[in-house]
């Protein structure tokens, strides 16, 4: 019997202040191409001015996954758009803290804060 390969499910929805990407699954070397394609298409093809990624249901992010998020952030800056993350799972937060990227990304606790672009907590 073949081992089940990790999969990822992503969907997008519009909010008043941008496009929200809901990610369900691990962001790993295997799933990164799908994540990267979706995020870059939102900026390059759809000309999104703000992309907000929901990481609630992401249990694990490896270095390839981190690289895809950093690339999306770089593209957003090149296009003078914005890129934010919210509701980081414990694992996602640990990876971003270890790589010191919590100081680079816009990170919010809740979807409401991410959509508003303001944080109610002093992080």
KEVEX-230531 format. One record per residue (C-alpha): residue in one letter; x, y, z. Coordinates in nm, 4 decimals, always signed. Layout:
% residues N
@res = A	xx = X	yy = Y	zz = Z .
...
This chain:
% residues 123
@res = X	xx = +0.0000	yy = +0.0000	zz = +0.0000 .
@res = X	xx = +0.1370	yy = +0.3411	zz = -0.0970 .
@res = X	xx = +0.1985	yy = +0.5994	zz = +0.1716 .
@res = X	xx = -0.0345	yy = +0.8959	zz = +0.1633 .
@res = X	xx = +0.1500	yy = +1.1988	zz = +0.0339 .
@res = X	xx = +0.1016	yy = +1.5263	zz = +0.2179 .
@res = X	xx = -0.1558	yy = +1.7456	zz = +0.0524 .
@res = X	xx = -0.2667	yy = +2.1006	zz = +0.0869 .
@res = X	xx = -0.6020	yy = +2.2626	zz = +0.0292 .
@res = X	xx = -0.6208	yy = +2.6340	zz = -0.0380 .
@res = X	xx = -0.9095	yy = +2.8661	zz = -0.1111 .
@res = X	xx = -0.9392	yy = +3.2399	zz = -0.1584 .
@res = X	xx = -1.2100	yy = +3.4828	zz = -0.0607 .
@res = X	xx = -1.2485	yy = +3.8561	zz = -0.0837 .
@res = X	xx = -1.2672	yy = +4.0887	zz = +0.2105 .
@res = X	xx = -1.3212	yy = +4.4624	zz = +0.2227 .
@res = X	xx = -0.9458	yy = +4.5160	zz = +0.2423 .
@res = X	xx = -0.7923	yy = +4.2428	zz = +0.0265 .
@res = X	xx = -0.7886	yy = +3.8746	zz = -0.0597 .
@res = X	xx = -0.7798	yy = +3.6137	zz = +0.2151 .
@res = X	xx = -0.6084	yy = +3.2819	zz = +0.1450 .
@res = X	xx = -0.7201	yy = +2.9959	zz = +0.3706 .
@res = X	xx = -0.4524	yy = +2.7244	zz = +0.3850 .
@res = X	xx = -0.5308	yy = +2.3758	zz = +0.5169 .
@res = X	xx = -0.2353	yy = +2.1382	zz = +0.5374 .
@res = X	xx = +0.1393	yy = +2.1493	zz = +0.5748 .
@res = X	xx = +0.3528	yy = +2.3880	zz = +0.3697 .
@res = X	xx = +0.6444	yy = +2.1651	zz = +0.2719 .
@res = X	xx = +0.8794	yy = +2.1047	zz = -0.0180 .
@res = X	xx = +0.6068	yy = +1.8922	zz = -0.1774 .
@res = X	xx = +0.3235	yy = +2.1463	zz = -0.1419 .
@res = X	xx = +0.5245	yy = +2.4678	zz = -0.1800 .
@res = X	xx = +0.4856	yy = +2.4873	zz = -0.5612 .
@res = X	xx = +0.1054	yy = +2.5098	zz = -0.5186 .
@res = X	xx = +0.1320	yy = +2.7726	zz = -0.2433 .
@res = X	xx = +0.3849	yy = +2.9737	zz = -0.4425 .
@res = X	xx = +0.1765	yy = +2.9639	zz = -0.7607 .
@res = X	xx = -0.1404	yy = +3.0781	zz = -0.5840 .
@res = X	xx = +0.0291	yy = +3.3647	zz = -0.3984 .
@res = X	xx = +0.2290	yy = +3.4893	zz = -0.6969 .
@res = X	xx = -0.0773	yy = +3.4682	zz = -0.9248 .
@res = X	xx = -0.2740	yy = +3.6819	zz = -0.6801 .
@res = X	xx = -0.0115	yy = +3.9561	zz = -0.7035 .
@res = X	xx = +0.1012	yy = +3.9249	zz = -1.0648 .
@res = X	xx = -0.2146	yy = +3.8128	zz = -1.2480 .
@res = X	xx = -0.4971	yy = +3.9427	zz = -1.0297 .
@res = X	xx = -0.3075	yy = +4.2571	zz = -0.9211 .
@res = X	xx = -0.4164	yy = +4.2079	zz = -0.5585 .
@res = X	xx = -0.3142	yy = +4.5039	zz = -0.3432 .
@res = X	xx = -0.3373	yy = +4.3097	zz = -0.0165 .
@res = X	xx = -0.3089	yy = +3.9351	zz = +0.0406 .
@res = X	xx = -0.3801	yy = +3.7958	zz = +0.3861 .
@res = X	xx = -0.2883	yy = +3.4324	zz = +0.4596 .
@res = X	xx = -0.4786	yy = +3.2318	zz = +0.7213 .
@res = X	xx = -0.2373	yy = +2.9829	zz = +0.8840 .
@res = X	xx = -0.4775	yy = +2.8441	zz = +1.1450 .
@res = X	xx = -0.4799	yy = +2.4961	zz = +0.9902 .
@res = X	xx = -0.1108	yy = +2.4761	zz = +0.8982 .
@res = X	xx = +0.0539	yy = +2.2352	zz = +1.1392 .
@res = X	xx = +0.3998	yy = +2.2432	zz = +0.9817 .
@res = X	xx = +0.6106	yy = +2.4700	zz = +0.7602 .
@res = X	xx = +0.9534	yy = +2.3629	zz = +0.6371 .
@res = X	xx = +1.2291	yy = +2.5788	zz = +0.4894 .
@res = X	xx = +1.0794	yy = +2.5555	zz = +0.1388 .
@res = X	xx = +0.7479	yy = +2.6785	zz = +0.2793 .
@res = X	xx = +0.9174	yy = +2.9685	zz = +0.4538 .
@res = X	xx = +1.0966	yy = +3.0546	zz = +0.1283 .
@res = X	xx = +0.7643	yy = +3.0699	zz = -0.0590 .
@res = X	xx = +0.6189	yy = +3.3095	zz = +0.1998 .
@res = X	xx = +0.9308	yy = +3.5280	zz = +0.1830 .
@res = X	xx = +0.9096	yy = +3.5321	zz = -0.1978 .
@res = X	xx = +0.5450	yy = +3.6400	zz = -0.1830 .
@res = X	xx = +0.6423	yy = +3.9175	zz = +0.0592 .
@res = X	xx = +0.9194	yy = +4.0332	zz = -0.1757 .
@res = X	xx = +0.6844	yy = +4.0351	zz = -0.4766 .
@res = X	xx = +0.4232	yy = +4.2281	zz = -0.2768 .
@res = X	xx = +0.6813	yy = +4.4930	zz = -0.1898 .
@res = X	xx = +0.7995	yy = +4.5136	zz = -0.5521 .
@res = X	xx = +0.4379	yy = +4.5773	zz = -0.6533 .
@res = X	xx = +0.3762	yy = +4.8196	zz = -0.3651 .
@res = X	xx = +0.1106	yy = +4.5854	zz = -0.2301 .
@res = X	xx = +0.0897	yy = +4.4318	zz = +0.1163 .
@res = X	xx = +0.1165	yy = +4.0774	zz = +0.2452 .
@res = X	xx = +0.0093	yy = +3.9636	zz = +0.5908 .
@res = X	xx = -0.0258	yy = +3.6436	zz = +0.7914 .
@res = X	xx = -0.2756	yy = +3.5719	zz = +1.0670 .
@res = X	xx = -0.3742	yy = +3.3076	zz = +1.3196 .
@res = X	xx = -0.0396	yy = +3.1294	zz = +1.3116 .
@res = X	xx = -0.0448	yy = +2.7786	zz = +1.4496 .
@res = X	xx = +0.2103	yy = +2.7079	zz = +1.7223 .
@res = X	xx = +0.4390	yy = +2.5284	zz = +1.4724 .
@res = X	xx = +0.4181	yy = +2.8072	zz = +1.2145 .
@res = X	xx = +0.4930	yy = +3.0710	zz = +1.4790 .
@res = X	xx = +0.7935	yy = +2.8724	zz = +1.6078 .
@res = X	xx = +0.9452	yy = +2.8438	zz = +1.2599 .
@res = X	xx = +0.9003	yy = +3.2157	zz = +1.1922 .
@res = X	xx = +1.0435	yy = +3.3041	zz = +1.5353 .
@res = X	xx = +1.3467	yy = +3.0766	zz = +1.4868 .
@res = X	xx = +1.4178	yy = +3.2386	zz = +1.1507 .
@res = X	xx = +1.3543	yy = +3.5853	zz = +1.2988 .
@res = X	xx = +1.0913	yy = +3.6473	zz = +1.0329 .
@res = X	xx = +0.8280	yy = +3.7567	zz = +1.2840 .
@res = X	xx = +0.9972	yy = +4.0976	zz = +1.2595 .
@res = X	xx = +0.9705	yy = +4.0972	zz = +0.8783 .
@res = X	xx = +0.6119	yy = +3.9818	zz = +0.8189 .
@res = X	xx = +0.2918	yy = +4.1619	zz = +0.9132 .
@res = X	xx = +0.1453	yy = +3.9106	zz = +1.1602 .
@res = X	xx = -0.1952	yy = +3.9343	zz = +1.3258 .
@res = X	xx = -0.3740	yy = +3.7206	zz = +1.5818 .
@res = X	xx = -0.7180	yy = +3.7347	zz = +1.4203 .
@res = X	xx = -0.8693	yy = +3.7731	zz = +1.0753 .
@res = X	xx = -1.0462	yy = +4.0904	zz = +1.1852 .
@res = X	xx = -0.7144	yy = +4.2526	zz = +1.2869 .
@res = X	xx = -0.5478	yy = +4.1391	zz = +0.9623 .
@res = X	xx = -0.8283	yy = +4.2812	zz = +0.7488 .
@res = X	xx = -0.8153	yy = +4.6119	zz = +0.9378 .
@res = X	xx = -0.4366	yy = +4.6104	zz = +0.9283 .
@res = X	xx = -0.4166	yy = +4.6906	zz = +1.2974 .
@res = X	xx = -0.3311	yy = +4.4811	zz = +1.5971 .
@res = X	xx = -0.5044	yy = +4.5119	zz = +1.9298 .
@res = X	xx = -0.2208	yy = +4.3299	zz = +2.1059 .
@res = X	xx = +0.1173	yy = +4.4873	zz = +2.1699 .
@res = X	xx = +0.3313	yy = +4.2367	zz = +1.9791 .
